[in-house]
């Protein structure tokens, strides 16, 4: 049994399945997905969320928004390149949405980080450990094992799927009302939290399990034999993942150079490893015409990205049948040819040793951990004991779009996580200071 492109590519919208009105505009349904995301409040908030380095002072580094935009650009190129080859190899697919793969992937790339809490990956860790080893531990006895798995393995990818499909109070049915194909393309781990394992990776909370089943079954995703809750990935997930892998690697190195964590010599040497000796000579000739160091690094970075796009495109084409069969394992970036693969591995090693363990990065993670843990402690206590005077003050501060007064405890906790994970770094810090009495509104 294999997946097929005719079924995998669908313009059906979640929550608006019954509507098939003709639109008087030139945009495709997948371009509409992209535009809805760009103009949404959750996407705008990414501009004030940490990617890796602390939010900028005098030096501007990547935040979640700029990262998502760049991933989207790379994803569009990957999608367009793959679509071109697939259509050349099988012209009978011209009457499908195959030519729209670039639009689908670019929209999914825009959305892939929408569910991430403030303060980078430490935010995810702060949420999960609040329940697994923090002050949320006593709640285990009041929740089902499936609900507990959701909380102790909190995952930004699953939270993005929830954000895009959850029907908030006061909003029209379907929330964002994204197309099925775009929604499926962001689910990197298409299984429930009970199968998350030690890496704490999964694709949807128990509250969105039926939603994912509906989308997966409609698109013909393969249900794997080892569990009724595990599916094969939608093929376009591999392109979204590749775009993210390419961008965070390259952009973190460029940012590290700007912040002087890596020297110019180190940065150029790392990026030059991707190329043959002949290509290195041509790059050095270009450097003679571009004297600015930052421009040289930017040119070198863009050349590496172009190379990796070509490599990942080829891997996808070579393994298309395995991907459609649901048997392909691992990211595309791990199957690229030897020279760029070795260079990528070396960049990854240097990033962990010199960038992700740098003092500035660790400081923002420590601060974020404390801020989120404190906010969770107070907000979870409030929804568990809503009749207390202080609880009422906290609950009244939460926007009405969050179902903070839901009858079920799990739903109230999820509303708190929706609220906290949607915060920007600055908003979370400001609320933390106000709650602790360290700052007051202007009088």
Secondary structure, 3 states (H helix, E strand, C coil): CCCCHHHHCCCCECCCCCCCCCCCCCCCHHHHHHHHHHCCHHHHHHHHCECCCCCCCCCCCCEHHHHHHHHHHHHHHHHHHHHHHHHHHCHHHHHCCHHHHHHHHHHHHHHCCCCCCCCCHHHHHHHHHHHHCCCCHHHHHHCCHHHHHHHHCCCHHHHHHHHHHCCCCCCCCCCCCCEHHHHHHCCCCCEEHHHCCCCCCCCECHHHHHHHHHHHHHHCCCECCCCCCEECCCCHHHHHHHHHHHHHHHHHHHHHHHCCCCCHHHHHHHHHCCCCHHHHHHHHHHHHHCCCHHHHHHHHHHHHHHHHHHHHHHHHHHCHHHHHHCCCCCCHHHHCCHHHHHHHHHHHHHHHHHHCCCHHHHHHHHHHHHHHHHHHHHHHHHHHCCCCHHHHHHHHHCCCCCCCCCCCHHHHHHHHHHHHHCCCHHHHHHHHHHHCCCCCCCC
